[in-house]
Amino acid sequence: MATTQDLNLFQKIEDAITQLRPFLEADGGDIRLLRIEDNVAKVKLLGACQSCNMSAMTLKAGVEEAVKRVAPEIVRVEAVEE
């Protein structure tokens, strides 16, 4: 059962991703937050982001930095398959 704190953290991360989404969509990609486990945000890369050779850099330098700014308790962002 998710707590209010868990839901607030999830929403903060969703908000950070929403800010980045137009840049990903411009290149034919997208990202979805799946879950948070042990302070690691698990995301799924969609569209062109799945096969892009720059996706690891985008995830680290773009998504992870944006997420850590709004949710410093997150230690990293990982791309996973559902």
C-alpha positions as CSV (number, residue, x, y, z in Angstrom):
1,M,0.0,0.0,0.0
2,A,1.5,3.3,-1.0
3,T,1.8,6.1,1.5
4,T,1.1,9.7,1.0
5,Q,4.9,10.3,1.1
6,D,5.4,7.7,-1.7
7,L,2.7,9.3,-3.8
8,N,4.2,12.7,-3.3
9,L,7.6,11.4,-4.4
10,F,6.1,9.7,-7.4
11,Q,4.3,12.9,-8.4
12,K,7.5,15.0,-8.0
13,I,9.4,12.6,-10.4
14,E,6.4,12.6,-12.8
15,D,6.5,16.4,-12.8
16,A,10.3,16.5,-13.6
17,I,9.8,14.0,-16.4
18,T,6.9,16.0,-17.8
19,Q,9.2,19.0,-18.1
20,L,11.6,16.9,-20.3
21,R,9.0,15.1,-22.3
22,P,8.8,17.7,-25.2
23,F,12.5,17.3,-25.8
24,L,12.2,13.5,-26.0
25,E,9.0,13.7,-28.1
26,A,10.8,16.0,-30.6
27,D,13.2,13.1,-31.3
28,G,10.3,10.6,-31.6
29,G,10.7,9.2,-28.0
30,D,9.1,9.2,-24.6
31,I,9.6,8.0,-21.1
32,R,7.3,6.5,-18.5
33,L,7.9,6.3,-14.7
34,L,7.0,2.7,-13.7
35,R,8.0,2.5,-10.0
36,I,10.4,3.5,-7.3
37,E,12.4,0.8,-5.5
38,D,15.0,1.5,-2.8
39,N,15.3,5.2,-3.9
40,V,15.8,4.1,-7.5
41,A,13.4,5.5,-10.1
42,K,12.6,2.7,-12.7
43,V,11.6,4.1,-16.0
44,K,10.7,2.6,-19.4
45,L,12.1,4.3,-22.5
46,L,9.6,4.4,-25.4
47,G,9.6,5.0,-29.1
48,A,12.9,6.1,-30.6
49,C,14.5,6.3,-27.1
50,Q,14.4,2.5,-26.8
51,S,17.0,2.1,-29.6
52,C,18.8,5.4,-29.5
53,N,22.6,5.2,-28.9
54,M,22.4,8.4,-26.9
55,S,19.6,7.1,-24.5
56,A,22.1,6.3,-21.7
57,M,23.5,9.8,-21.8
58,T,20.0,11.3,-22.0
59,L,19.0,9.2,-19.0
60,K,22.0,10.2,-16.9
61,A,22.6,13.8,-17.9
62,G,19.0,14.8,-18.5
63,V,16.4,12.7,-16.7
64,E,18.4,11.7,-13.7
65,E,19.7,15.3,-13.0
66,A,16.1,16.7,-13.4
67,V,14.7,14.0,-11.0
68,K,17.5,14.5,-8.4
69,R,16.8,18.3,-8.4
70,V,13.2,17.7,-7.3
71,A,13.7,14.5,-5.4
72,P,17.2,14.4,-3.8
73,E,16.4,11.1,-2.1
74,I,16.5,9.4,-5.5
75,V,20.0,7.9,-6.0
76,R,19.6,7.0,-9.6
77,V,17.2,6.5,-12.6
78,E,17.3,3.2,-14.4
79,A,15.8,2.2,-17.6
80,V,14.0,-1.2,-17.3
81,E,11.7,-3.4,-19.3
82,E,8.3,-3.7,-17.8
